[in-house]
């Protein structure tokens, strides 16, 4: 088991620009973003917030285009992993440069997911949705961020299109 599994953090950051009533909202900017940083154990600073927003944008673009994020190395510089021996086990603790812990963690989580689960992080198939999903299914066939919302809407749309075509 990887002690640094940040898959949920990665997905939460990728999904922090949802569409509500046709308008995109940024859940990492402003005061709401500052509260989000604190709730996730990150430094409450404008620098931390800015780097996390920039990393999110690069990763969102990369997931949508299946390319390497532009400028990814800027969030990986000066990260250190220090070994310690605790309770009979070798453990590693990570240290991040000040102001870049969130961005660094998310980029590392993306890289780990790409290595261990290639192609499993993808954009929702609903073109009106800006969310992402981490496909944990055995068949790797998931299409929607949520079956209850996007999946149900897509199936209902196809059903009504078939009814119209038959009429």
C-alpha positions as CSV (number, residue, x, y, z in Angstrom):
1,X,0.0,0.0,0.0
2,X,1.3,3.4,-0.9
3,X,1.4,5.7,2.1
4,X,1.3,8.7,-0.2
5,X,-1.9,8.0,-2.0
6,X,-3.4,11.3,-2.9
7,X,-5.8,10.1,-5.6
8,X,-8.8,11.6,-3.9
9,X,-7.0,14.9,-3.5
10,X,-6.1,14.9,-7.2
11,X,-9.7,14.2,-8.2
12,X,-11.0,16.9,-5.9
13,X,-8.5,19.5,-7.3
14,X,-9.3,18.5,-10.9
15,X,-13.1,18.9,-10.1
16,X,-12.7,22.3,-8.4
17,X,-14.1,24.2,-11.5
18,X,-17.6,22.8,-11.8
19,X,-20.4,24.3,-13.9
20,X,-23.5,25.6,-11.9
21,X,-26.4,27.0,-13.8
22,X,-24.3,27.3,-16.9
23,X,-21.5,29.2,-15.2
24,X,-18.1,27.9,-14.2
25,X,-17.1,28.4,-10.6
26,X,-13.6,28.2,-9.2
27,X,-13.6,26.6,-5.8
28,X,-9.9,27.2,-5.2
29,X,-9.9,31.0,-5.7
30,X,-10.7,33.8,-3.2
31,X,-11.7,33.2,0.4
32,X,-13.4,29.9,-0.4
33,X,-10.1,28.7,-1.8
34,X,-8.2,29.8,1.3
35,X,-10.7,27.8,3.5
36,X,-10.2,24.8,1.2
37,X,-6.4,25.0,1.6
38,X,-6.7,25.0,5.4
39,X,-9.2,22.2,5.4
40,X,-6.7,20.1,3.3
41,X,-3.8,20.8,5.6
42,X,-2.0,23.2,3.2
43,X,-0.4,26.5,3.9
44,X,-2.9,29.4,4.0
45,X,-1.1,31.7,1.6
46,X,-1.7,33.4,-1.7
47,X,1.4,31.8,-3.1
48,X,0.1,28.3,-2.2
49,X,-3.2,29.1,-3.7
50,X,-1.7,30.5,-6.9
51,X,0.6,27.5,-7.4
52,X,-2.3,25.0,-6.8
53,X,-4.6,26.8,-9.3
54,X,-1.8,26.9,-11.9
55,X,-1.0,23.2,-11.3
56,X,-4.8,22.4,-11.6
57,X,-5.0,24.1,-14.9
58,X,-2.0,22.3,-16.3
59,X,-3.3,18.9,-15.1
60,X,-6.8,19.6,-16.4
61,X,-5.4,20.4,-19.9
62,X,-3.2,17.3,-19.7
63,X,-6.0,15.0,-18.8
64,X,-8.2,16.3,-21.5
65,X,-5.5,16.1,-24.2
66,X,-3.6,13.0,-22.8
67,X,-0.4,15.0,-22.9
68,X,2.3,15.8,-20.4
69,X,1.4,19.0,-18.4
70,X,3.3,22.1,-19.5
71,X,5.8,23.3,-16.8
72,X,5.2,20.3,-14.6
73,X,8.8,20.4,-13.3
74,X,8.3,23.7,-11.5
75,X,6.1,22.0,-8.9
76,X,8.5,19.1,-8.4
77,X,11.7,21.1,-7.7
78,X,13.1,20.8,-4.1
79,X,10.8,18.0,-2.9
80,X,12.6,15.7,-0.6
81,X,11.8,12.2,0.7
82,X,13.5,11.3,3.9
83,X,13.7,7.8,5.2
84,X,13.1,6.9,8.9
85,X,12.9,3.6,10.6
86,X,9.9,3.5,12.9
87,X,8.3,0.5,14.7
88,X,10.4,-2.0,12.7
89,X,9.5,-0.5,9.3
90,X,11.1,1.8,6.9
91,X,9.0,4.9,6.4
92,X,9.4,7.9,4.1
93,X,8.3,11.4,4.9
94,X,8.1,14.0,2.2
95,X,9.0,17.7,2.6
96,X,7.8,20.3,0.1
97,X,9.1,23.8,-0.6
98,X,7.1,26.5,1.2
99,X,4.1,27.6,-0.8
100,X,4.1,24.6,-3.2
101,X,3.0,21.7,-1.1
102,X,-0.5,21.4,-2.6
103,X,0.6,21.8,-6.2
104,X,3.5,19.3,-5.6
105,X,1.2,16.7,-4.0
106,X,-1.3,16.9,-6.8
107,X,1.3,16.7,-9.5
108,X,2.9,13.7,-7.7
109,X,-0.5,12.0,-7.4
110,X,-1.2,12.6,-11.1
111,X,2.2,11.1,-12.1
112,X,1.6,8.1,-9.8
113,X,-1.8,7.5,-11.3
114,X,-0.4,7.8,-14.8
115,X,2.2,5.2,-13.9
116,X,0.0,2.8,-11.9
117,X,-3.4,3.3,-13.6
118,X,-2.7,4.7,-17.1
119,X,-5.8,6.1,-18.8
120,X,-8.0,5.8,-15.8
121,X,-8.2,9.6,-15.1
122,X,-10.3,11.2,-17.7
123,X,-12.8,14.0,-18.4
124,X,-16.5,13.3,-18.1
125,X,-18.1,12.2,-21.4
126,X,-20.8,14.8,-20.9
127,X,-19.5,17.8,-22.9
128,X,-21.5,20.2,-20.8
129,X,-19.7,18.9,-17.7
130,X,-16.2,20.1,-16.6
131,X,-15.7,17.3,-14.1
132,X,-13.2,14.4,-14.2
133,X,-13.4,10.8,-13.0
134,X,-11.0,8.2,-11.8
135,X,-12.2,5.0,-13.3
136,X,-11.8,2.3,-10.7
137,X,-14.0,-0.2,-12.6
138,X,-12.6,-3.6,-13.6
139,X,-13.4,-3.0,-17.3
140,X,-12.1,0.6,-17.5
141,X,-15.3,1.7,-19.3
142,X,-16.6,4.4,-17.1
143,X,-17.7,7.5,-19.0
144,X,-19.4,9.9,-16.6
145,X,-18.3,11.6,-13.4
146,X,-21.5,10.6,-11.8
147,X,-24.0,8.0,-13.1
148,X,-26.8,9.8,-11.1
149,X,-26.3,13.1,-12.9
150,X,-24.3,13.0,-16.2
151,X,-24.9,9.3,-16.9
152,X,-28.6,9.5,-16.3
153,X,-28.9,12.6,-18.4
154,X,-27.0,11.1,-21.3
155,X,-29.2,7.9,-21.2
156,X,-32.4,10.0,-21.0
157,X,-31.3,12.1,-23.9
158,X,-30.6,9.1,-26.1
159,X,-33.9,7.6,-25.1
160,X,-35.8,10.7,-26.1
161,X,-33.8,11.0,-29.3
162,X,-34.8,7.4,-30.2
163,X,-38.5,8.1,-29.5
164,X,-38.4,11.2,-31.7
165,X,-36.7,9.3,-34.5
166,X,-39.4,6.6,-34.4
167,X,-42.2,9.1,-34.5
